[in-house]
């Protein structure tokens, strides 16, 4: 159903092109995310990940 609507709006040619680029965009997005965590304060970002958050509790 969604494909039929997209075919009418965008066209099947462009949907096929996007489908071939999705894995590539996902890979580069992952690389960009990992680079962002590496270059910034990794603890600031990883404090929101539940499993990792418990490992680095501050002793107060």
N, C-alpha and C positions, 0 to 999 in steps of 0.2 A: 504494500500500500504506500509506504513512504517512497519507495523507488519509483512508483508511477507518478507521484507528485513531483519528485525531483526531475524525472524525465521530461515532464511538461514545462518546468521552470527553467532548468539548466540545459538539459540535453544529454543524451546517453554518451556522446563522445567525451564530454568533460567529466562525467561520472566515472568512466573507465580510466581516464587519466588520473583522477584523484585516487582511485583505488590502487593504482600502481605506485603512487607516491606515499601512501599512508605508512607502510613499514619503514621507509626511509625517513620520513618526518618523525616517527616514533623513536627511531634510533638516535637521530640528532637531538631530539628533545631530551632523551635520557642522558646523552653525553653533556648537553648544556646544563642539565640539572646537577649532575655529579660535579661538573666544573664549578658551578655556583657554590655548592657546598664546600668544595675544596678551597676555593679562593676566599670565601667569607669565613666568619666565625662558625665553624662546623657545629659547635655545641649549641649555639643559638638556634640553629635550624633543627638539629637532631633531638632537641628537648621535646619536640612535638611528636616524635615517633614513640609510641607507647613502650615497646620492648626495650629500646635503647635508653629511654628516659630513666628506667629503673636502675640501670647499670651505673649511672654517673650521679648518684645522689651526693649532695654536698654534706659533709659532716659539720653540723652547726652546734 
